[in-house]
């Protein structure tokens, strides 16, 4: 997260707040609306009477693209246990929203602690096509995790196989930024 009050902080808080339910007899606090970025404006064309839309892209790209797989030598070290797993996160039994929030917090905290490799257990789902198994790689490729995740690969069968992922985190720069 960049600084307090940033856009990433507000989005993360909105995800967390959406998963919280108030105690019986209490009401949930209202969320503070964030200003939305203006993405499209209409500018007149050189020809009279025709207006063409001018699309402005936001400052950060929203389309993440896939993450790189872990390099083969590192993957082999992880499979053989020669490179230690700093921690593991088991997402079994969590709802989609709760798993997303927990994944973000876990990856960010492990990266801040200097971890280089973690294991995320998603499970396979009842027919091998579980929601978390499908979506966790996408979540890792999106903001705010994209800048700290170096690569992902399916885990070795001893560590969960198709129901688990090795996640390699980037090194922190000297200033603590990714």
C-alpha positions in Angstrom: 0.0 0.0 0.0 1.3 3.3 -0.9 0.3 6.0 1.6 -2.6 6.6 3.9 -5.7 7.8 2.1 -4.6 6.4 -1.3 -6.9 4.8 -3.8 -5.5 1.3 -3.1 -6.3 1.8 0.6 -9.8 2.8 -0.1 -10.4 -0.2 -2.4 -8.9 -2.6 0.1 -11.0 -1.1 2.9 -14.1 -1.4 0.7 -13.4 -5.2 0.2 -12.8 -5.6 4.0 -15.9 -3.6 4.9 -18.1 -5.6 2.5 -17.3 -8.9 4.5 -18.1 -7.5 7.9 -21.5 -8.0 9.4 -22.6 -5.9 12.4 -23.7 -7.5 15.7 -27.4 -8.1 16.1 -29.2 -4.8 17.0 -26.4 -2.6 15.5 -26.1 -1.0 12.1 -23.1 -0.9 9.9 -21.3 2.4 9.5 -21.8 4.1 6.1 -18.9 3.9 3.7 -17.3 7.2 2.7 -17.9 7.5 -1.1 -14.7 7.9 -3.0 -14.5 10.3 -6.0 -14.6 8.3 -9.3 -12.1 9.0 -12.0 -13.5 10.6 -15.2 -12.6 8.1 -17.9 -14.5 9.4 -21.0 -15.0 12.9 -22.3 -16.5 14.1 -25.6 -14.4 16.4 -27.8 -15.6 17.9 -31.0 -14.2 16.5 -34.2 -12.6 18.6 -36.9 -15.7 18.0 -39.0 -18.6 20.1 -38.1 -21.5 18.2 -36.4 -19.6 15.0 -35.4 -18.4 14.4 -31.9 -15.8 11.7 -31.3 -15.3 10.2 -27.8 -11.8 10.7 -26.3 -11.0 7.9 -23.9 -8.6 8.7 -21.1 -7.0 5.8 -19.4 -6.6 5.8 -15.6 -3.1 6.3 -14.1 -2.8 2.6 -13.2 -3.6 -0.1 -15.7 -6.5 -2.2 -14.6 -5.9 -5.1 -17.0 -3.3 -7.2 -15.1 -2.3 -10.0 -17.5 -1.0 -13.4 -16.3 1.8 -13.8 -13.9 5.0 -15.5 -14.9 5.6 -19.1 -13.8 8.4 -19.7 -11.3 11.7 -20.4 -13.0 12.5 -24.1 -13.3 15.5 -24.3 -11.0 13.7 -22.5 -8.2 10.6 -24.6 -8.7 12.8 -27.8 -8.4 14.3 -26.4 -5.1 10.8 -25.8 -3.8 9.6 -29.3 -4.8 12.6 -30.9 -3.1 12.3 -28.8 0.0 15.7 -27.2 -0.5 14.2 -23.8 -0.4 12.0 -23.3 2.6 8.4 -22.1 2.5 8.2 -19.1 4.7 4.5 -19.7 5.5 1.3 -21.3 4.1 -2.3 -20.1 3.9 -5.2 -22.5 3.8 -8.3 -21.0 2.2 -10.5 -24.2 2.5 -14.0 -23.4 3.6 -13.9 -19.7 3.1 -16.3 -17.7 1.0 -14.9 -16.0 -2.2 -14.9 -12.6 -0.5 -13.3 -13.7 2.7 -10.7 -15.7 0.9 -9.8 -12.6 -1.2 -9.4 -10.4 1.8 -7.4 -13.0 3.7 -5.1 -13.6 0.7 -4.3 -9.9 0.3 -3.5 -9.5 3.9 -1.4 -12.7 4.1 0.7 -12.0 1.0 1.3 -8.4 2.0 2.3 -9.3 5.6 4.7 -12.1 4.4 6.3 -9.8 1.9 6.7 -7.1 4.5 8.4 -9.7 6.7 10.9 -10.5 4.0 9.5 -13.9 2.9 10.4 -15.1 -0.6 8.3 -18.2 -1.1 4.8 -19.1 0.4 2.3 -21.8 -0.2 -1.4 -20.9 -0.8 -3.8 -23.9 -0.5 -7.0 -23.4 -2.4 -8.4 -26.9 -2.6 -9.6 -28.4 -5.9 -13.3 -28.1 -5.4 -15.8 -30.9 -5.7 -15.2 -31.6 -9.4 -11.6 -30.2 -9.6 -12.9 -26.8 -10.8 -13.2 -24.9 -7.5 -13.9 -21.2 -7.4 -10.8 -20.4 -5.3 -8.6 -22.6 -7.5 -9.7 -20.6 -10.5 -9.6 -17.2 -9.0 -6.6 -17.0 -6.7 -4.1 -16.8 -9.7 -6.2 -13.8 -11.0 -6.2 -12.1 -7.6 -2.4 -12.5 -7.4 -2.1 -10.8 -10.8 -4.2 -7.8 -9.8 -3.4 -4.7 -7.7 -2.3 -4.6 -4.9 -0.5 -7.9 -5.1 0.8 -7.7 -8.6 3.7 -5.5 -7.6 5.0 -7.9 -5.0 4.3 -11.3 -6.6 7.2 -12.5 -8.9 5.6 -15.8 -10.0 3.2 -18.7 -9.3 3.2 -22.4 -10.1 1.2 -25.4 -9.1 2.6 -27.1 -6.0 4.3 -30.5 -5.9 1.8 -33.3 -5.1 3.4 -33.7 -1.7 2.4 -30.1 -0.9 -1.1 -30.1 -2.4 -0.6 -30.6 -6.1 -3.4 -29.0 -8.1 -5.1 -27.7 -5.0 -2.1 -25.5 -3.9 0.1 -22.9 -5.4 3.7 -21.9 -4.8 3.9 -18.1 -4.7 7.3 -16.4 -5.1 7.5 -12.9 -3.8 9.7 -10.1 -5.1 12.6 -8.9 -3.0 12.1 -5.6 -1.2 14.1 -2.7 -2.4 16.2 -0.8 0.1 13.5 1.7 0.6 10.8 -1.0 1.2 9.1 -0.4 -2.1 8.5 -3.3 -4.6 
